[in-house]
Amino acid sequence: MRKIERSENRGKSELGWLSTRFSFSFAEYLNPARMNFGVLRVFNHDTISALSGFPMHHHEQMEIVTIMLDGVLTHTDSMGNRAELRKDEVQVMTAGTGINHGEWNQSPVAQVHLLQIWMYPKERALLPRYEQHRFDESGRKNNFQLLVSGIKKDEALFIHQDATFNRINLASSKEITYTLTNRTCGLFVYVISGAITSDAEKLHAGDSMEVTDEVSISIVADTDSDVLVIEVPRE
């Protein structure tokens, strides 16, 4: 079973300093039909203007993944971390029992583009933690590059959930098959850029597809495409 959400149907917020597209209800965007996909609660595509950002704010009981697409974002938090996040870097934060953090674009001219993704954790009352890693673009050329996993392995960042995040840069006309590593999960497919066809379903930049009760899907790049595929526990 497949459910497609087109880019133009996503929630929108334009605050001047921040432009956001929401896949699920968030902040002022409320859509009872779009509350979550399994344990995937938030999927936001943010553009942060120069010399702007989020002041220190609170999170708890959530696994938060940030995928940097462009620009430089300065992160600070109540655990004493201060770090710069750049293109191709991924950040994982366990909010757990509670964490305060802020994110700021200090460039006087350049925008920051990122994906911010929240998942419910497998257990509550976890200790807050922070981790980041750079994933070289060459590692996802026509190949699924593992970014985040519920199993500690290789260079993938760890998340307290039975989920996996894979990113691929698929060249035009190339075809690839994604097979679930956990057959009880669903798949959330998001086209960051380009256009793909998956078993006759065409998706363009900003489109997403939720797949359930299928073990594998095929992806064909209609043009050079950047795609994120997330295995999502359904409950």
Helices and strands as residue ranges (DSSP letters): E 2-5, G 7-9, E 11-14, E 18-22, E 40-48, E 52-59, E 63-70, E 72-77, E 82-86, E 89-94, E 99-105, E 112-119, E 129-134, G 137-140, E 145-149, E 157-158, E 164-170, E 175-179, E 185-193, E 195-198, E 201-204, E 208-211, E 216-221, E 225-233
